[in-house]
Amino acid sequence: MRYDLVIFDNDGVLVDSEPLSNTLLAAYLTELGHPTSYEDSLRDYMGAAMHRVHDLIEERTGQRLPEDFDDVFHARVFAAFERELRPVAGVGAVLEKLAADGVPYCVASSGSHERIRVGHRAAGLGQWFEESRIFSSQDVGRGKPAPDLFLYAAERMGVPAERCAVVEDSPLGVRAAVAAGMDVYGFTAMTPPERLAEATQLFGDMGDLLDLLR
C-alpha cells in the first residue's frame, strides 16, 4: 500500500448516518423557527462540527440556538441510530482487509466521541475501533475545514501527513485534508462529485477503495 495510515471520516463513510442525522437536524431547526430543508442541511452542515450550526444560524438570523440544542439533538440522533443505523455498504470488508494486512487506520470525525461510539456500536463496527483509533473534533480547537483534526490524528498515530490517505464524503472534510497536506479520496455515494472536486480521486463504491490506495 502507498500509505502508512488511512484516516476515515465517520458519518457517511463508515456509518450510513447522514440521511438520519440531516433529516433530524432540518426538522429540529425548522421546529425552532429556522426553516431548513433536508437539502439545506446537507449543503450547510454535512461533515461539520456542531458549532457550525450555531454559528450559521446566529450569522443569518441574529438569534442564538437554545442552550440545550446539542443535548436535545443528540438524544434524537442517538435514538434513531439505535433503531436504524447501518454500516456503509462494503466498509466492513475494507476494515477487515486493512486489519488483516496490518495497515494502520483510524477515524477522525467532526462528531463527538459519544456520537462516534454510539454509531459504531449500533452499526456493528465497534470491534474495529478501539480507543486509540478514535479522534473527534472535540480533541482540537477547530473542526473541519481546518486541518487540525487530521493533523492531530496523524501525529497521535505517529505518521507524517504526507504518508496519510483520508477518506471523506463532505466538501468540508476534503478541504481539511487538502489543507493538512494529505491525499484525500472523495466518496461520492451521497455527495455530488463536483462538490468534492478538490479530492485526489473520487469513487462511488466502497468496494473500490482498497485498489485505489495501492
PASEBA-1860 file (N, C-alpha, C; in nm, 3 decimals):
! residues 214
1> MRYDLVIF> 0.084/-0.120/0.000/0.000/0.000/0.000/0.087/0.125/0.000 ~ 0.040/0.230/-0.069/0.119/0.353/-0.084/0.121/0.439/0.040 ~ 0.035/0.408/0.137/0.020/0.495/0.254/0.052/0.419/0.383 ~ 0.095/0.495/0.484/0.126/0.437/0.614/0.009/0.452/0.712 ~ -0.093/0.526/0.673/-0.211/0.544/0.759/-0.331/0.580/0.672 ~ -0.444/0.516/0.698/-0.570/0.550/0.633/-0.660/0.612/0.738 ~ -0.702/0.736/0.715/-0.788/0.810/0.809/-0.928/0.817/0.751 ~ -1.023/0.758/0.819/-1.162/0.760/0.774/-1.241/0.871/0.842
9> DNDGVLVD> -1.317/0.945/0.765/-1.427/1.022/0.822/-1.527/0.919/0.875 ~ -1.620/0.962/0.956/-1.715/0.867/1.015/-1.851/0.869/0.947 ~ -1.923/0.980/0.963/-2.060/0.988/0.913/-2.062/0.989/0.761 ~ -2.128/0.889/0.703/-2.137/0.878/0.559/-2.025/0.798/0.495 ~ -1.919/0.770/0.572/-1.807/0.692/0.522/-1.801/0.555/0.590 ~ -1.811/0.556/0.723/-1.815/0.430/0.799/-1.959/0.390/0.831 ~ -2.036/0.486/0.879/-2.176/0.458/0.914/-2.268/0.542/0.826 ~ -2.379/0.484/0.787/-2.471/0.550/0.693/-2.566/0.642/0.769
17> SEPLSNTL> -2.506/0.742/0.833/-2.580/0.826/0.926/-2.627/0.959/0.868 ~ -2.573/1.000/0.755/-2.607/1.133/0.704/-2.757/1.151/0.676 ~ -2.825/1.054/0.613/-2.969/1.074/0.593/-3.046/1.090/0.724 ~ -3.011/1.008/0.823/-3.081/1.015/0.952/-3.054/1.149/1.021 ~ -2.927/1.182/1.036/-2.893/1.300/1.116/-2.936/1.429/1.048 ~ -2.925/1.437/0.916/-2.965/1.561/0.849/-3.116/1.577/0.840 ~ -3.189/1.467/0.831/-3.335/1.475/0.840/-3.377/1.530/0.975 ~ -3.314/1.479/1.082/-3.348/1.524/1.218/-3.303/1.667/1.243
25> LAAYLTEL> -3.186/1.704/1.191/-3.137/1.841/1.210/-3.228/1.941/1.140 ~ -3.265/1.910/1.016/-3.353/2.000/0.942/-3.487/2.016/1.014 ~ -3.540/1.906/1.064/-3.669/1.911/1.134/-3.660/1.992/1.263 ~ -3.551/1.974/1.338/-3.537/2.044/1.466/-3.516/2.194/1.444 ~ -3.434/2.231/1.348/-3.415/2.373/1.320/-3.545/2.437/1.275 ~ -3.621/2.368/1.191/-3.750/2.419/1.145/-3.845/2.434/1.263 ~ -3.846/2.336/1.350/-3.930/2.339/1.472/-3.898/2.462/1.557 ~ -3.771/2.504/1.557/-3.728/2.618/1.638/-3.746/2.752/1.566
33> GHPTSYED> -3.807/2.748/1.446/-3.834/2.872/1.374/-3.729/2.910/1.272 ~ -3.643/2.815/1.236/-3.541/2.839/1.134/-3.564/2.740/1.020 ~ -3.657/2.772/0.929/-3.695/2.676/0.824/-3.573/2.622/0.749 ~ -3.559/2.491/0.751/-3.443/2.423/0.692/-3.491/2.295/0.626 ~ -3.457/2.277/0.500/-3.491/2.154/0.431/-3.378/2.053/0.450 ~ -3.407/1.929/0.418/-3.304/1.824/0.421/-3.187/1.863/0.331 ~ -3.218/1.915/0.214/-3.113/1.955/0.119/-3.030/2.071/0.176 ~ -3.097/2.165/0.244/-3.025/2.275/0.309/-2.926/2.220/0.412
41> SLRDYMGA> -2.972/2.124/0.490/-2.888/2.068/0.595/-2.765/1.999/0.537 ~ -2.786/1.921/0.432/-2.672/1.856/0.367/-2.573/1.960/0.315 ~ -2.624/2.062/0.251/-2.538/2.164/0.191/-2.458/2.241/0.296 ~ -2.523/2.277/0.404/-2.462/2.368/0.501/-2.387/2.299/0.614 ~ -2.431/2.179/0.653/-2.380/2.121/0.776/-2.315/1.984/0.762 ~ -2.329/1.919/0.648/-2.272/1.786/0.632/-2.121/1.790/0.652 ~ -2.072/1.707/0.742/-1.929/1.700/0.769/-1.878/1.800/0.869 ~ -1.967/1.884/0.924/-1.924/1.991/1.013/-1.948/1.955/1.160
49> AMHRVHDL> -1.871/2.019/1.246/-1.893/2.008/1.390/-2.016/2.091/1.427 ~ -2.072/2.065/1.545/-2.196/2.131/1.586/-2.182/2.282/1.596 ~ -2.063/2.331/1.625/-2.050/2.477/1.639/-2.084/2.548/1.508 ~ -2.070/2.481/1.394/-2.105/2.544/1.266/-2.255/2.570/1.259 ~ -2.337/2.479/1.311/-2.482/2.501/1.312/-2.514/2.627/1.392 ~ -2.457/2.637/1.512/-2.480/2.756/1.596/-2.431/2.882/1.525 ~ -2.312/2.876/1.467/-2.253/2.995/1.406/-2.335/3.043/1.287 ~ -2.379/2.950/1.200/-2.452/2.991/1.080/-2.590/3.046/1.115
57> IEERTGQR> -2.657/2.982/1.209/-2.789/3.033/1.248/-2.778/3.173/1.307 ~ -2.680/3.195/1.393/-2.664/3.328/1.453/-2.623/3.430/1.348 ~ -2.536/3.389/1.256/-2.491/3.479/1.150/-2.607/3.520/1.060 ~ -2.696/3.426/1.030/-2.804/3.452/0.935/-2.925/3.519/0.998 ~ -2.949/3.493/1.124/-3.073/3.541/1.187/-3.051/3.636/1.303 ~ -2.930/3.640/1.355/-2.904/3.720/1.474/-2.956/3.656/1.602 ~ -3.007/3.534/1.590/-3.060/3.462/1.706/-2.970/3.346/1.744 ~ -2.965/3.317/1.873/-2.885/3.205/1.920/-2.975/3.084/1.943
65> LPEDFDDV> -2.925/2.969/1.914/-2.999/2.846/1.941/-3.006/2.822/2.092 ~ -3.107/2.746/2.138/-3.121/2.721/2.281/-2.997/2.655/2.341 ~ -2.975/2.679/2.470/-2.859/2.623/2.539/-2.857/2.471/2.531 ~ -2.975/2.410/2.531/-2.980/2.264/2.531/-2.993/2.206/2.390 ~ -2.966/2.288/2.288/-2.984/2.242/2.150/-2.906/2.114/2.122 ~ -2.778/2.114/2.156/-2.694/1.998/2.125/-2.744/1.873/2.197 ~ -2.782/1.889/2.323/-2.827/1.773/2.401/-2.956/1.715/2.343 ~ -3.051/1.802/2.309/-3.177/1.754/2.253/-3.154/1.688/2.118
73> FHARVFAA> -3.075/1.754/2.034/-3.048/1.699/1.902/-2.979/1.563/1.912 ~ -2.877/1.552/1.994/-2.805/1.426/2.005/-2.893/1.315/2.063 ~ -2.981/1.349/2.155/-3.073/1.247/2.207/-3.160/1.191/2.096 ~ -3.207/1.278/2.007/-3.290/1.233/1.895/-3.207/1.149/1.797 ~ -3.085/1.195/1.770/-2.999/1.122/1.677/-2.963/0.985/1.732 ~ -2.926/0.979/1.858/-2.884/0.851/1.916/-2.999/0.751/1.918 ~ -3.119/0.800/1.945/-3.236/0.711/1.943/-3.258/0.656/1.802 ~ -3.241/0.742/1.702/-3.256/0.698/1.563/-3.145/0.600/1.525
81> FERELRPV> -3.024/0.626/1.572/-2.914/0.534/1.545/-2.946/0.394/1.598 ~ -2.994/0.388/1.720/-3.022/0.257/1.782/-3.128/0.181/1.703 ~ -3.222/0.254/1.643/-3.330/0.190/1.568/-3.288/0.153/1.426 ~ -3.210/0.240/1.360/-3.200/0.232/1.214/-3.059/0.231/1.156 ~ -2.955/0.265/1.232/-2.825/0.287/1.171/-2.764/0.158/1.117 ~ -2.703/0.170/1.000/-2.634/0.059/0.936/-2.494/0.105/0.895 ~ -2.400/0.011/0.881/-2.270/0.050/0.826/-2.283/0.085/0.679 ~ -2.193/0.166/0.628/-2.187/0.192/0.484/-2.157/0.060/0.414
89> AGVGAVLE> -2.228/0.034/0.307/-2.211/-0.092/0.234/-2.066/-0.113/0.193 ~ -2.011/-0.227/0.230/-1.877/-0.265/0.191/-1.767/-0.223/0.284 ~ -1.798/-0.138/0.384/-1.689/-0.086/0.468/-1.636/-0.192/0.564 ~ -1.720/-0.286/0.604/-1.673/-0.392/0.693/-1.561/-0.473/0.628 ~ -1.577/-0.505/0.501/-1.475/-0.581/0.429/-1.346/-0.500/0.415 ~ -1.357/-0.369/0.396/-1.239/-0.283/0.387/-1.162/-0.285/0.518 ~ -1.232/-0.268/0.629/-1.167/-0.267/0.760/-1.105/-0.402/0.791 ~ -1.175/-0.507/0.757/-1.122/-0.642/0.781/-0.992/-0.665/0.705
97> KLAADGVP> -0.987/-0.619/0.581/-0.867/-0.637/0.499/-0.751/-0.552/0.551 ~ -0.778/-0.427/0.589/-0.673/-0.342/0.645/-0.614/-0.404/0.771 ~ -0.703/-0.453/0.858/-0.657/-0.515/0.982/-0.575/-0.640/0.954 ~ -0.622/-0.721/0.862/-0.552/-0.846/0.829/-0.414/-0.819/0.770 ~ -0.402/-0.710/0.695/-0.275/-0.676/0.631/-0.184/-0.591/0.720 ~ -0.234/-0.556/0.839/-0.154/-0.475/0.930/-0.138/-0.331/0.888 ~ -0.232/-0.280/0.811/-0.226/-0.140/0.767/-0.291/-0.052/0.874 ~ -0.220/0.044/0.931/-0.278/0.131/1.033/-0.394/0.213/0.977
105> YCVASSGS> -0.499/0.228/1.056/-0.613/0.310/1.017/-0.674/0.370/1.143 ~ -0.754/0.474/1.125/-0.824/0.537/1.237/-0.944/0.614/1.183 ~ -1.022/0.672/1.272/-1.133/0.757/1.234/-1.109/0.897/1.290 ~ -1.137/0.999/1.210/-1.125/1.139/1.252/-1.254/1.209/1.210 ~ -1.340/1.236/1.307/-1.476/1.280/1.279/-1.508/1.414/1.343 ~ -1.593/1.491/1.274/-1.644/1.615/1.333/-1.739/1.587/1.450 ~ -1.793/1.466/1.455/-1.884/1.430/1.562/-1.814/1.413/1.695 ~ -1.892/1.414/1.801/-1.837/1.396/1.936/-1.791/1.252/1.955
113> HERIRVGH> -1.709/1.230/2.057/-1.668/1.094/2.090/-1.790/1.006/2.117 ~ -1.887/1.062/2.187/-2.006/0.983/2.219/-2.081/0.944/2.092 ~ -2.095/1.039/2.001/-2.166/1.010/1.876/-2.094/0.901/1.796 ~ -1.962/0.910/1.788/-1.885/0.809/1.716/-1.909/0.671/1.777 ~ -1.900/0.661/1.908/-1.911/0.532/1.975/-2.053/0.475/1.966 ~ -2.153/0.561/1.985/-2.292/0.515/1.972/-2.316/0.463/1.830 ~ -2.268/0.536/1.732/-2.286/0.494/1.593/-2.217/0.364/1.561 ~ -2.093/0.350/1.607/-2.020/0.226/1.580/-2.086/0.106/1.646
121> RAAGLGQW> -2.133/0.126/1.768/-2.200/0.015/1.838/-2.328/-0.024/1.765 ~ -2.407/0.075/1.727/-2.534/0.047/1.660/-2.513/-0.018/1.524 ~ -2.407/0.020/1.455/-2.382/-0.031/1.320/-2.295/-0.157/1.320 ~ -2.251/-0.199/1.437/-2.171/-0.320/1.445/-2.026/-0.304/1.403 ~ -1.972/-0.182/1.417/-1.833/-0.157/1.379/-1.739/-0.139/1.498 ~ -1.791/-0.152/1.618/-1.712/-0.126/1.737/-1.586/-0.209/1.746 ~ -1.591/-0.330/1.695/-1.475/-0.420/1.706/-1.353/-0.368/1.632 ~ -1.373/-0.280/1.534/-1.262/-0.232/1.452/-1.198/-0.106/1.508
129> FEESRIFS> -1.259/-0.043/1.608/-1.210/0.087/1.653/-1.198/0.093/1.804 ~ -1.081/0.050/1.853/-1.054/0.069/1.994/-1.024/0.217/2.020 ~ -1.014/0.253/2.144/-1.000/0.393/2.186/-0.888/0.465/2.111 ~ -0.776/0.398/2.090/-0.658/0.464/2.031/-0.676/0.498/1.884 ~ -0.783/0.450/1.823/-0.808/0.477/1.680/-0.917/0.581/1.658 ~ -0.969/0.643/1.763/-1.083/0.734/1.751/-1.041/0.877/1.784 ~ -1.064/0.967/1.689/-1.033/1.109/1.707/-1.154/1.192/1.668 ~ -1.182/1.293/1.749/-1.301/1.377/1.732/-1.261/1.523/1.726
137> SQDVGRGK> -1.349/1.604/1.667/-1.325/1.749/1.668/-1.319/1.802/1.811 ~ -1.373/1.726/1.907/-1.360/1.765/2.048/-1.214/1.769/2.093 ~ -1.127/1.699/2.023/-0.987/1.688/2.063/-0.903/1.806/2.019 ~ -0.959/1.891/1.931/-0.881/2.003/1.876/-0.963/2.131/1.888 ~ -0.897/2.243/1.864/-0.966/2.371/1.878/-1.061/2.403/1.764 ~ -1.026/2.360/1.643/-1.106/2.394/1.526/-1.142/2.267/1.450 ~ -1.268/2.257/1.411/-1.312/2.143/1.332/-1.287/2.166/1.183 ~ -1.324/2.069/1.101/-1.315/2.082/0.956/-1.397/2.204/0.912
145> PAPDLFLY> -1.350/2.284/0.817/-1.246/2.257/0.717/-1.103/2.290/0.762 ~ -1.082/2.328/0.888/-0.944/2.345/0.935/-0.874/2.208/0.933 ~ -0.743/2.204/0.912/-0.672/2.077/0.904/-0.639/2.015/1.040 ~ -0.671/2.085/1.148/-0.624/2.047/1.282/-0.653/1.902/1.318 ~ -0.777/1.857/1.292/-0.816/1.723/1.335/-0.736/1.616/1.263 ~ -0.718/1.629/1.133/-0.642/1.529/1.059/-0.495/1.531/1.100 ~ -0.439/1.649/1.123/-0.301/1.658/1.167/-0.284/1.598/1.306 ~ -0.381/1.620/1.391/-0.376/1.563/1.526/-0.381/1.410/1.519
153> AAERMGVP> -0.471/1.357/1.437/-0.482/1.211/1.424/-0.352/1.151/1.373 ~ -0.293/1.214/1.272/-0.167/1.164/1.218/-0.056/1.167/1.321 ~ -0.050/1.277/1.396/0.053/1.289/1.500/0.037/1.180/1.605 ~ -0.087/1.160/1.649/-0.112/1.059/1.752/-0.084/0.918/1.701 ~ -0.103/0.896/1.573/-0.076/0.765/1.514/0.070/0.750/1.470 ~ 0.146/0.859/1.481/0.289/0.853/1.452/0.324/0.847/1.305 ~ 0.243/0.912/1.220/0.264/0.906/1.076/0.270/1.048/1.018 ~ 0.370/1.080/0.935/0.375/1.212/0.872/0.253/1.235/0.782
161> AERCAVVE> 0.212/1.359/0.773/0.091/1.393/0.696/0.100/1.344/0.552 ~ 0.217/1.354/0.491/0.229/1.317/0.350/0.220/1.167/0.327 ~ 0.219/1.089/0.433/0.206/0.943/0.421/0.064/0.897/0.456 ~ -0.028/0.991/0.468/-0.166/0.959/0.508/-0.261/0.970/0.390 ~ -0.360/0.882/0.388/-0.473/0.892/0.295/-0.599/0.915/0.377 ~ -0.678/1.011/0.337/-0.804/1.043/0.403/-0.920/0.998/0.315 ~ -1.022/0.940/0.377/-1.143/0.900/0.304/-1.256/0.989/0.355 ~ -1.312/1.072/0.267/-1.409/1.174/0.305/-1.526/1.178/0.209
169> DSPLGVRA> -1.641/1.224/0.259/-1.758/1.240/0.172/-1.816/1.379/0.178 ~ -1.751/1.473/0.247/-1.806/1.609/0.255/-1.706/1.710/0.201 ~ -1.754/1.819/0.142/-1.664/1.924/0.095/-1.577/1.981/0.207 ~ -1.633/1.997/0.326/-1.555/2.050/0.438/-1.441/1.955/0.473 ~ -1.469/1.826/0.472/-1.367/1.727/0.504/-1.257/1.721/0.399 ~ -1.297/1.729/0.273/-1.198/1.729/0.165/-1.106/1.851/0.178 ~ -1.165/1.967/0.205/-1.085/2.088/0.222/-0.988/2.074/0.339 ~ -1.033/2.012/0.446/-0.947/1.992/0.564/-0.830/1.902/0.532
177> AVAAGMDV> -0.856/1.794/0.459/-0.749/1.700/0.423/-0.647/1.765/0.331 ~ -0.696/1.841/0.233/-0.606/1.910/0.142/-0.519/2.010/0.219 ~ -0.582/2.082/0.311/-0.508/2.180/0.392/-0.404/2.112/0.481 ~ -0.429/1.986/0.517/-0.335/1.910/0.600/-0.221/1.851/0.519 ~ -0.227/1.865/0.386/-0.123/1.810/0.300/-0.136/1.661/0.278 ~ -0.256/1.609/0.288/-0.281/1.466/0.274/-0.356/1.438/0.145 ~ -0.332/1.322/0.086/-0.415/1.276/-0.025/-0.554/1.244/0.031 ~ -0.656/1.276/-0.047/-0.793/1.253/0.001/-0.875/1.188/-0.109
185> YGFTAMTP> -0.946/1.083/-0.071/-1.031/1.008/-0.162/-1.176/1.043/-0.132 ~ -1.239/1.107/-0.230/-1.374/1.158/-0.211/-1.479/1.052/-0.244 ~ -1.560/1.018/-0.145/-1.663/0.915/-0.158/-1.793/0.982/-0.202 ~ -1.839/0.946/-0.322/-1.949/1.018/-0.386/-2.083/0.946/-0.377 ~ -2.096/0.850/-0.286/-2.222/0.776/-0.276/-2.339/0.869/-0.247 ~ -2.318/0.972/-0.166/-2.424/1.066/-0.132/-2.397/1.208/-0.179 ~ -2.273/1.237/-0.212/-2.233/1.375/-0.243/-2.206/1.389/-0.392 ~ -2.264/1.490/-0.458/-2.234/1.511/-0.599/-2.084/1.526/-0.621
193> PERLAEAT> -2.029/1.458/-0.721/-1.884/1.461/-0.743/-1.826/1.602/-0.754 ~ -1.901/1.693/-0.813/-1.848/1.828/-0.831/-1.823/1.899/-0.698 ~ -1.892/1.856/-0.592/-1.871/1.918/-0.460/-1.744/1.867/-0.393 ~ -1.688/1.758/-0.447/-1.565/1.701/-0.392/-1.449/1.713/-0.492 ~ -1.458/1.813/-0.578/-1.363/1.823/-0.690/-1.219/1.842/-0.645 ~ -1.197/1.888/-0.523/-1.059/1.909/-0.475/-0.992/1.779/-0.433 ~ -1.067/1.670/-0.428/-1.010/1.543/-0.384/-0.905/1.492/-0.481 ~ -0.813/1.411/-0.428/-0.711/1.347/-0.509/-0.775/1.256/-0.613
201> QLFGDMGD> -0.877/1.182/-0.569/-0.950/1.092/-0.657/-1.089/1.071/-0.600 ~ -1.186/1.044/-0.688/-1.323/1.021/-0.647/-1.360/0.875/-0.668 ~ -1.449/0.825/-0.583/-1.501/0.689/-0.602/-1.640/0.681/-0.541 ~ -1.722/0.592/-0.597/-1.860/0.583/-0.553/-1.899/0.453/-0.488 ~ -1.807/0.357/-0.487/-1.834/0.224/-0.431/-1.723/0.191/-0.333 ~ -1.758/0.166/-0.205/-1.657/0.140/-0.104/-1.573/0.019/-0.139 ~ -1.626/-0.072/-0.219/-1.551/-0.189/-0.260/-1.431/-0.156/-0.348 ~ -1.427/-0.035/-0.405/-1.316/0.006/-0.491/-1.201/0.071/-0.414
209> LLDLLR> -1.222/0.100/-0.285/-1.125/0.183/-0.212/-0.987/0.118/-0.202 ~ -0.981/-0.007/-0.166/-0.851/-0.070/-0.143/-0.764/-0.067/-0.268 ~ -0.823/-0.088/-0.385/-0.746/-0.082/-0.509/-0.691/0.058/-0.534 ~ -0.769/0.160/-0.495/-0.723/0.297/-0.514/-0.605/0.331/-0.424 ~ -0.601/0.270/-0.308/-0.495/0.303/-0.210/-0.365/0.230/-0.238 ~ -0.367/0.132/-0.326/-0.246/0.054/-0.352/-0.151/0.126/-0.448
END
